[in-house]
């Protein structure tokens, strides 16, 4: 299982790549593996300002649908356009081509409890 050390993680299996006040957000390799083949991604929150742990969209796999939660207070500024036609990118490359949204952080302190790669690895038993 791939858990890049340069990212932050949530207990809900989202990852965050921080770059100043911009956060790129997606689901982890562990999460996509648990979901199975992803067939549809529904994210209609572009332009929305959300509080930590609010739903920003959902992922539909062959056998289940799972909500996606923002890991910190933010405004969704971009949705990955590739996912409309190619939701399987989340299965194939969850940390690069399969990213879900970019967000402008509205409260940097809201991410203080994000997990390190080591902490997330321990959480998922890797």
The 8 nearest C-alpha neighbors of each residue, nearest first, counted from 0:
[[1, 2, 28, 29, 125, 32, 120, 27],
 [0, 2, 28, 3, 29, 27, 94, 120],
 [3, 1, 116, 4, 0, 120, 28, 27],
 [4, 2, 5, 6, 1, 116, 94, 7],
 [3, 5, 116, 6, 2, 115, 117, 7],
 [4, 6, 3, 7, 16, 116, 115, 2],
 [7, 5, 16, 4, 15, 3, 14, 8],
 [6, 8, 15, 115, 114, 14, 113, 116],
 [9, 7, 14, 114, 113, 13, 15, 115],
 [10, 8, 11, 12, 13, 113, 114, 14],
 [9, 11, 12, 8, 119, 13, 122, 114],
 [10, 12, 9, 13, 68, 8, 67, 30],
 [13, 11, 9, 10, 27, 30, 26, 8],
 [12, 14, 26, 9, 25, 27, 8, 11],
 [13, 15, 8, 25, 24, 7, 26, 27],
 [16, 14, 24, 7, 23, 6, 22, 8],
 [17, 15, 23, 6, 22, 24, 7, 18],
 [16, 18, 22, 21, 15, 19, 23, 20],
 [19, 17, 21, 20, 22, 16, 23, 15],
 [18, 20, 21, 17, 22, 104, 103, 107],
 [19, 21, 104, 103, 18, 22, 17, 107],
 [22, 20, 103, 18, 19, 102, 104, 17],
 [23, 21, 17, 102, 16, 101, 15, 18],
 [22, 24, 101, 16, 15, 100, 102, 17],
 [25, 23, 15, 100, 14, 99, 98, 101],
 [26, 24, 98, 99, 14, 13, 27, 100],
 [27, 25, 13, 14, 12, 30, 93, 31],
 [28, 26, 30, 29, 12, 13, 14, 93],
 [27, 29, 31, 30, 93, 1, 32, 0],
 [28, 30, 32, 27, 31, 33, 0, 12],
 [31, 29, 27, 33, 32, 28, 12, 26],
 [30, 32, 34, 28, 33, 90, 29, 35],
 [33, 31, 29, 35, 30, 34, 28, 90],
 [32, 34, 30, 31, 35, 29, 28, 36],
 [35, 33, 31, 32, 60, 30, 36, 37],
 [34, 36, 32, 33, 31, 37, 60, 61],
 [35, 37, 60, 61, 38, 34, 90, 87],
 [38, 36, 60, 87, 59, 39, 86, 35],
 [37, 39, 60, 86, 59, 36, 61, 87],
 [40, 38, 59, 86, 37, 58, 41, 60],
 [39, 41, 58, 57, 59, 86, 42, 82],
 [42, 40, 57, 56, 58, 43, 39, 59],
 [43, 41, 56, 44, 55, 40, 57, 78],
 [42, 44, 45, 41, 56, 55, 78, 47],
 [43, 45, 47, 55, 42, 46, 75, 56],
 [46, 44, 75, 47, 76, 43, 77, 78],
 [45, 47, 75, 76, 44, 74, 48, 77],
 [48, 46, 44, 45, 74, 75, 49, 76],
 [49, 47, 74, 73, 75, 46, 50, 72],
 [50, 48, 73, 72, 74, 47, 53, 51],
 [49, 51, 72, 53, 52, 71, 73, 48],
 [50, 52, 71, 72, 70, 69, 53, 49],
 [53, 51, 68, 69, 70, 50, 54, 71],
 [54, 52, 68, 51, 50, 69, 49, 55],
 [55, 53, 68, 67, 56, 66, 69, 52],
 [54, 56, 44, 67, 68, 69, 42, 53],
 [57, 55, 42, 67, 41, 54, 66, 43],
 [56, 58, 66, 67, 41, 65, 40, 42],
 [57, 59, 40, 65, 64, 39, 41, 66],
 [60, 58, 64, 39, 37, 38, 63, 40],
 [59, 61, 37, 63, 38, 36, 62, 34],
 [60, 62, 36, 63, 38, 37, 59, 35],
 [63, 61, 60, 64, 59, 34, 35, 36],
 [64, 62, 60, 59, 61, 65, 34, 58],
 [63, 65, 59, 58, 60, 57, 66, 62],
 [64, 66, 58, 57, 59, 63, 67, 60],
 [65, 67, 57, 56, 54, 58, 68, 64],
 [66, 68, 56, 57, 54, 55, 65, 69],
 [69, 67, 54, 52, 53, 55, 70, 66],
 [68, 70, 52, 51, 71, 53, 55, 54],
 [69, 71, 51, 52, 68, 9, 110, 13],
 [72, 70, 51, 110, 109, 69, 73, 50],
 [71, 73, 50, 51, 106, 105, 49, 109],
 [74, 72, 104, 105, 103, 49, 48, 102],
 [73, 75, 48, 103, 102, 47, 76, 49],
 [74, 76, 102, 45, 46, 47, 77, 101],
 [75, 77, 102, 45, 46, 101, 74, 103],
 [78, 76, 101, 100, 75, 45, 79, 102],
 [77, 79, 100, 80, 99, 45, 101, 76],
 [78, 80, 99, 81, 100, 82, 77, 98],
 [81, 79, 82, 78, 83, 84, 77, 99],
 [82, 80, 79, 83, 85, 84, 86, 96],
 [81, 83, 86, 85, 84, 80, 79, 40],
 [84, 82, 81, 85, 80, 86, 40, 39],
 [83, 85, 82, 81, 86, 80, 39, 87],
 [84, 86, 82, 87, 83, 88, 81, 38],
 [87, 85, 82, 88, 39, 38, 89, 37],
 [86, 88, 89, 90, 85, 37, 91, 38],
 [89, 87, 97, 91, 86, 90, 92, 85],
 [88, 90, 97, 93, 87, 92, 91, 86],
 [91, 89, 87, 88, 31, 92, 93, 37],
 [90, 92, 88, 89, 87, 93, 97, 96],
 [91, 93, 97, 89, 88, 96, 94, 95],
 [94, 92, 97, 89, 95, 90, 28, 98],
 [95, 93, 92, 98, 97, 96, 25, 27],
 [94, 96, 97, 92, 98, 93, 89, 88],
 [97, 95, 92, 98, 88, 93, 94, 89],
 [96, 98, 89, 93, 88, 92, 95, 94],
 [99, 97, 25, 96, 95, 94, 24, 93],
 [98, 100, 25, 79, 24, 78, 97, 101],
 [101, 99, 78, 24, 77, 79, 23, 98],
 [100, 102, 23, 77, 22, 76, 75, 24],
 [101, 103, 75, 76, 22, 74, 21, 73],
 [102, 104, 21, 74, 73, 20, 105, 22],
 [103, 105, 73, 20, 106, 21, 72, 107],
 [104, 106, 73, 72, 103, 107, 74, 20],
 [107, 105, 108, 72, 109, 104, 73, 71],
 [106, 108, 109, 110, 104, 105, 72, 71],
 [109, 107, 110, 111, 106, 71, 72, 112],
 [108, 110, 71, 107, 106, 111, 72, 51],
 [111, 109, 71, 108, 112, 113, 107, 70],
 [110, 112, 108, 109, 113, 107, 114, 71],
 [113, 111, 110, 114, 109, 9, 108, 8],
 [114, 112, 110, 8, 9, 111, 7, 115],
 [115, 113, 8, 7, 118, 119, 9, 112],
 [114, 116, 118, 7, 117, 119, 8, 113],
 [115, 117, 4, 119, 118, 120, 2, 7],
 [118, 116, 120, 115, 119, 121, 4, 114],
 [117, 119, 115, 121, 120, 116, 114, 122],
 [120, 118, 122, 116, 121, 117, 114, 115],
 [119, 121, 117, 125, 123, 122, 118, 116],
 [120, 122, 124, 118, 119, 123, 125, 117],
 [123, 121, 119, 120, 124, 118, 10, 125],
 [124, 122, 120, 121, 125, 119, 29, 118],
 [125, 123, 121, 122, 120, 119, 118, 29],
 [124, 120, 123, 121, 0, 122, 119, 2]]
